[in-house]
Amino acid sequence: MGWKFWKREPNPMDPQQLLAQARQAGPEPQHGPGRRPQDTVHRPQDIPSGGFQLTVEDVFTITGRGTVVTGRVTSGLIRVGEQVVVSRAGQQLGALQVTGVEMFRKTVNEARAGDNVGLMLSDVRRDQIERGDVLTN
């Protein structure tokens, strides 16, 4: 009897056959020749959006400076000196002024969508803002 390597069945998952079938199947992928798929991915800064929005993750008090809220900016842009509105469960609680913006212990003038930031707010106590509140402008 013996082994009959020369008469074995073709492998249905043969990479060369699959590649040949894919080439015959049709057009190039949607990202096209010479372009990488990564180039077509939209970053949060590229997506046009309405106004600023941040969901509060934590609240701190810095003695002599004020109250700091931290979170990720989900849309828009915020700058030092702008007004933000605090909302809880759809109810507006009031307007506050941003007196400072920090990212990773560096003071910056603005924060864009996708940034994790700490916003220094004036004229508000720690117990007036809770985790889950939404800041908008």
CYANA upper distance limits for C-alpha pairs under 8 A (distance plus 0.5 A):
  4 LYS  CA      8 ARG  CA      7.33
 10 PRO  CA     14 ASP  CA      8.39
 13 MET  CA     17 GLN  CA      8.07
 13 MET  CA     18 LEU  CA      7.34
 14 ASP  CA     18 LEU  CA      6.75
 15 PRO  CA     19 LEU  CA      6.57
 16 GLN  CA     20 ALA  CA      6.73
 17 GLN  CA     21 GLN  CA      6.68
 18 LEU  CA     22 ALA  CA      6.66
 19 LEU  CA     23 ARG  CA      6.78
 20 ALA  CA     24 GLN  CA      6.86
 21 GLN  CA     25 ALA  CA      6.47
 22 ALA  CA     26 GLY  CA      7.69
 28 GLU  CA     32 GLY  CA      6.32
 28 GLU  CA     33 PRO  CA      7.45
 29 PRO  CA     33 PRO  CA      8.43
 31 HIS  CA     35 ARG  CA      6.51
 31 HIS  CA     36 ARG  CA      7.12
 31 HIS  CA     37 PRO  CA      6.26
 31 HIS  CA     40 THR  CA      7.72
 35 ARG  CA     39 ASP  CA      7.51
 36 ARG  CA     40 THR  CA      8.00
 37 PRO  CA     41 VAL  CA      7.63
 42 HIS  CA     46 ASP  CA      6.32
 42 HIS  CA     47 ILE  CA      7.18
 43 ARG  CA     47 ILE  CA      7.34
 44 PRO  CA     74 THR  CA      8.45
 44 PRO  CA     75 SER  CA      7.98
 44 PRO  CA    113 ALA  CA      6.16
 44 PRO  CA    114 GLY  CA      6.40
 45 GLN  CA    112 ARG  CA      7.36
 45 GLN  CA    113 ALA  CA      6.24
 45 GLN  CA    114 GLY  CA      7.82
 49 SER  CA     75 SER  CA      6.75
 49 SER  CA     76 GLY  CA      6.62
 50 GLY  CA     75 SER  CA      7.77
 50 GLY  CA     76 GLY  CA      6.84
 51 GLY  CA     75 SER  CA      7.22
 51 GLY  CA     76 GLY  CA      5.43
 51 GLY  CA     77 LEU  CA      7.66
 51 GLY  CA    136 THR  CA      7.40
 51 GLY  CA    137 ASN  CA      6.56
 52 PHE  CA     73 VAL  CA      7.93
 52 PHE  CA     74 THR  CA      8.13
 52 PHE  CA     75 SER  CA      5.82
 52 PHE  CA     76 GLY  CA      4.46
 52 PHE  CA     77 LEU  CA      5.80
 52 PHE  CA     78 ILE  CA      6.75
 52 PHE  CA    135 LEU  CA      8.20
 52 PHE  CA    136 THR  CA      5.71
 52 PHE  CA    137 ASN  CA      6.11
 53 GLN  CA     73 VAL  CA      6.45
 53 GLN  CA     74 THR  CA      6.13
 53 GLN  CA     75 SER  CA      5.79
 53 GLN  CA     76 GLY  CA      6.95
 53 GLN  CA    134 VAL  CA      7.34
 53 GLN  CA    135 LEU  CA      6.06
 53 GLN  CA    136 THR  CA      5.08
 53 GLN  CA    137 ASN  CA      7.76
 54 LEU  CA     71 GLY  CA      6.83
 54 LEU  CA     72 ARG  CA      6.39
 54 LEU  CA     73 VAL  CA      5.07
 54 LEU  CA     74 THR  CA      6.21
 54 LEU  CA     75 SER  CA      7.93
 54 LEU  CA    134 VAL  CA      6.18
 54 LEU  CA    135 LEU  CA      5.63
 54 LEU  CA    136 THR  CA      7.19
 55 THR  CA     71 GLY  CA      6.36
 55 THR  CA     72 ARG  CA      7.16
 55 THR  CA     73 VAL  CA      7.79
 55 THR  CA     74 THR  CA      8.18
 55 THR  CA    131 ARG  CA      8.33
 55 THR  CA    132 GLY  CA      6.35
 55 THR  CA    133 ASP  CA      6.39
 55 THR  CA    134 VAL  CA      5.04
 55 THR  CA    135 LEU  CA      6.88
 56 VAL  CA     69 VAL  CA      6.73
 56 VAL  CA     70 THR  CA      6.32
 56 VAL  CA     71 GLY  CA      5.56
 56 VAL  CA     72 ARG  CA      8.34
 56 VAL  CA    130 GLU  CA      7.67
 56 VAL  CA    131 ARG  CA      5.62
 56 VAL  CA    132 GLY  CA      5.71
 56 VAL  CA    133 ASP  CA      5.90
 56 VAL  CA    134 VAL  CA      6.61
 56 VAL  CA    135 LEU  CA      7.96
 57 GLU  CA     69 VAL  CA      7.84
 57 GLU  CA     70 THR  CA      6.11
 57 GLU  CA     71 GLY  CA      5.46
 57 GLU  CA    131 ARG  CA      5.57
 57 GLU  CA    132 GLY  CA      6.91
 58 ASP  CA     69 VAL  CA      6.27
 58 ASP  CA     70 THR  CA      5.81
 58 ASP  CA     71 GLY  CA      7.55
 58 ASP  CA    130 GLU  CA      7.88
 58 ASP  CA    131 ARG  CA      6.10
 59 VAL  CA     67 THR  CA      7.62
 59 VAL  CA     68 VAL  CA      6.24
 59 VAL  CA     69 VAL  CA      5.03
 59 VAL  CA     70 THR  CA      6.94
 59 VAL  CA    126 ARG  CA      6.90
 59 VAL  CA    129 ILE  CA      7.63
 59 VAL  CA    130 GLU  CA      7.45
 59 VAL  CA    131 ARG  CA      7.71
 60 PHE  CA     67 THR  CA      6.25
 60 PHE  CA     68 VAL  CA      5.58
 60 PHE  CA     69 VAL  CA      6.89
 60 PHE  CA    126 ARG  CA      7.04
 61 THR  CA     65 ARG  CA      8.43
 61 THR  CA     66 GLY  CA      6.38
 61 THR  CA     67 THR  CA      5.01
 61 THR  CA     68 VAL  CA      6.60
 61 THR  CA    125 ARG  CA      8.32
 61 THR  CA    126 ARG  CA      6.74
 62 ILE  CA     66 GLY  CA      5.94
 62 ILE  CA     67 THR  CA      6.68
 62 ILE  CA     68 VAL  CA      7.83
 66 GLY  CA    120 MET  CA      7.12
 66 GLY  CA    121 LEU  CA      6.95
 66 GLY  CA    122 SER  CA      6.56
 66 GLY  CA    123 ASP  CA      8.10
 66 GLY  CA    124 VAL  CA      8.08
 66 GLY  CA    125 ARG  CA      8.32
 67 THR  CA    120 MET  CA      6.23
 67 THR  CA    121 LEU  CA      5.98
 67 THR  CA    122 SER  CA      7.35
 67 THR  CA    124 VAL  CA      7.10
 67 THR  CA    125 ARG  CA      6.90
 67 THR  CA    126 ARG  CA      6.63
 68 VAL  CA    118 GLY  CA      6.56
 68 VAL  CA    119 LEU  CA      5.84
 68 VAL  CA    120 MET  CA      4.90
 68 VAL  CA    121 LEU  CA      6.58
 69 VAL  CA    118 GLY  CA      5.97
 69 VAL  CA    119 LEU  CA      5.82
 69 VAL  CA    120 MET  CA      7.17
 69 VAL  CA    121 LEU  CA      8.14
 70 THR  CA    116 ASN  CA      7.85
 70 THR  CA    117 VAL  CA      6.13
 70 THR  CA    118 GLY  CA      4.75
 70 THR  CA    119 LEU  CA      6.83
 71 GLY  CA    116 ASN  CA      6.11
 71 GLY  CA    117 VAL  CA      6.26
 71 GLY  CA    118 GLY  CA      7.20
 72 ARG  CA    113 ALA  CA      8.14
 72 ARG  CA    114 GLY  CA      6.67
 72 ARG  CA    115 ASP  CA      6.07
 72 ARG  CA    116 ASN  CA      4.81
 72 ARG  CA    117 VAL  CA      6.70
 73 VAL  CA     77 LEU  CA      8.47
 73 VAL  CA    111 ALA  CA      7.88
 73 VAL  CA    112 ARG  CA      6.97
 73 VAL  CA    113 ALA  CA      5.31
 73 VAL  CA    114 GLY  CA      5.91
 73 VAL  CA    115 ASP  CA      6.05
 73 VAL  CA    116 ASN  CA      6.98
 73 VAL  CA    117 VAL  CA      7.83
 74 THR  CA    113 ALA  CA      5.60
 74 THR  CA    114 GLY  CA      6.40
 75 SER  CA    112 ARG  CA      7.69
 75 SER  CA    113 ALA  CA      5.07
 75 SER  CA    114 GLY  CA      7.93
 76 GLY  CA    112 ARG  CA      6.56
 76 GLY  CA    113 ALA  CA      6.07
 77 LEU  CA    110 GLU  CA      7.40
 77 LEU  CA    111 ALA  CA      6.19
 77 LEU  CA    112 ARG  CA      5.10
 77 LEU  CA    113 ALA  CA      7.03
 78 ILE  CA     82 GLU  CA      7.45
 78 ILE  CA    110 GLU  CA      5.96
 78 ILE  CA    111 ALA  CA      5.92
 78 ILE  CA    112 ARG  CA      7.27
 79 ARG  CA     98 VAL  CA      8.05
 79 ARG  CA    101 VAL  CA      7.99
 79 ARG  CA    109 ASN  CA      6.19
 79 ARG  CA    110 GLU  CA      4.75
 79 ARG  CA    111 ALA  CA      7.16
 80 VAL  CA     98 VAL  CA      5.99
 80 VAL  CA     99 THR  CA      6.04
 80 VAL  CA    100 GLY  CA      5.95
 80 VAL  CA    101 VAL  CA      6.98
 80 VAL  CA    109 ASN  CA      6.22
 80 VAL  CA    110 GLU  CA      6.98
 81 GLY  CA     97 GLN  CA      6.63
 81 GLY  CA     98 VAL  CA      5.76
 81 GLY  CA     99 THR  CA      6.17
 81 GLY  CA    100 GLY  CA      8.24
 82 GLU  CA     97 GLN  CA      6.32
 82 GLU  CA     98 VAL  CA      6.20
 83 GLN  CA     95 ALA  CA      6.93
 83 GLN  CA     96 LEU  CA      6.02
 83 GLN  CA     97 GLN  CA      4.95
 83 GLN  CA     98 VAL  CA      6.73
 83 GLN  CA    137 ASN  CA      6.94
 84 VAL  CA     95 ALA  CA      6.02
 84 VAL  CA     96 LEU  CA      5.83
 84 VAL  CA     97 GLN  CA      6.67
 84 VAL  CA     98 VAL  CA      7.63
 84 VAL  CA    135 LEU  CA      6.47
 84 VAL  CA    136 THR  CA      5.85
 84 VAL  CA    137 ASN  CA      5.17
 85 VAL  CA     92 GLN  CA      7.39
 85 VAL  CA     93 LEU  CA      7.81
 85 VAL  CA     94 GLY  CA      6.15
 85 VAL  CA     95 ALA  CA      4.84
 85 VAL  CA     96 LEU  CA      6.80
 85 VAL  CA    135 LEU  CA      5.99
 85 VAL  CA    136 THR  CA      5.71
 85 VAL  CA    137 ASN  CA      6.26
 86 VAL  CA     92 GLN  CA      6.39
 86 VAL  CA     93 LEU  CA      5.93
 86 VAL  CA     94 GLY  CA      6.13
 86 VAL  CA     95 ALA  CA      6.81
 86 VAL  CA     96 LEU  CA      8.08
 86 VAL  CA    133 ASP  CA      7.19
 86 VAL  CA    134 VAL  CA      6.30
 86 VAL  CA    135 LEU  CA      5.25
 86 VAL  CA    136 THR  CA      7.22
 87 SER  CA     91 GLN  CA      5.84
 87 SER  CA     92 GLN  CA      4.78
 87 SER  CA     93 LEU  CA      6.03
 87 SER  CA     94 GLY  CA      8.10
 87 SER  CA    133 ASP  CA      6.26
 87 SER  CA    134 VAL  CA      5.68
 87 SER  CA    135 LEU  CA      6.89
 87 SER  CA    136 THR  CA      8.38
 88 ARG  CA     92 GLN  CA      6.99
 88 ARG  CA     93 LEU  CA      7.50
 88 ARG  CA    132 GLY  CA      7.98
 88 ARG  CA    133 ASP  CA      5.47
 88 ARG  CA    134 VAL  CA      7.00
 89 ALA  CA    133 ASP  CA      8.14
 96 LEU  CA    121 LEU  CA      7.00
 96 LEU  CA    122 SER  CA      6.99
 96 LEU  CA    123 ASP  CA      7.63
 96 LEU  CA    124 VAL  CA      8.13
 97 GLN  CA    121 LEU  CA      6.30
 97 GLN  CA    122 SER  CA      6.30
 98 VAL  CA    119 LEU  CA      6.98
 98 VAL  CA    120 MET  CA      6.29
 98 VAL  CA    121 LEU  CA      5.33
 98 VAL  CA    122 SER  CA      7.16
 99 THR  CA    119 LEU  CA      8.07
 99 THR  CA    120 MET  CA      5.91
 99 THR  CA    121 LEU  CA      6.20
 99 THR  CA    122 SER  CA      6.94
100 GLY  CA    107 THR  CA      7.90
100 GLY  CA    108 VAL  CA      8.30
100 GLY  CA    109 ASN  CA      8.02
100 GLY  CA    119 LEU  CA      6.32
100 GLY  CA    120 MET  CA      5.29
100 GLY  CA    121 LEU  CA      7.79
101 VAL  CA    107 THR  CA      6.46
101 VAL  CA    108 VAL  CA      6.13
101 VAL  CA    109 ASN  CA      6.79
101 VAL  CA    110 GLU  CA      7.07
101 VAL  CA    111 ALA  CA      7.71
101 VAL  CA    117 VAL  CA      7.29
101 VAL  CA    118 GLY  CA      6.36
101 VAL  CA    119 LEU  CA      5.32
101 VAL  CA    120 MET  CA      6.81
102 GLU  CA    106 LYS  CA      5.89
102 GLU  CA    107 THR  CA      4.99
102 GLU  CA    108 VAL  CA      6.21
102 GLU  CA    117 VAL  CA      6.17
102 GLU  CA    118 GLY  CA      5.64
102 GLU  CA    119 LEU  CA      7.07
103 MET  CA    107 THR  CA      7.04
103 MET  CA    108 VAL  CA      7.51
103 MET  CA    115 ASP  CA      8.24
103 MET  CA    116 ASN  CA      7.02
103 MET  CA    117 VAL  CA      5.40
103 MET  CA    118 GLY  CA      6.98
104 PHE  CA    117 VAL  CA      8.04
111 ALA  CA    115 ASP  CA      6.81
111 ALA  CA    117 VAL  CA      7.67
124 VAL  CA    128 GLN  CA      7.19
125 ARG  CA    129 ILE  CA      7.93
126 ARG  CA    130 GLU  CA      8.42
129 ILE  CA    133 ASP  CA      7.32
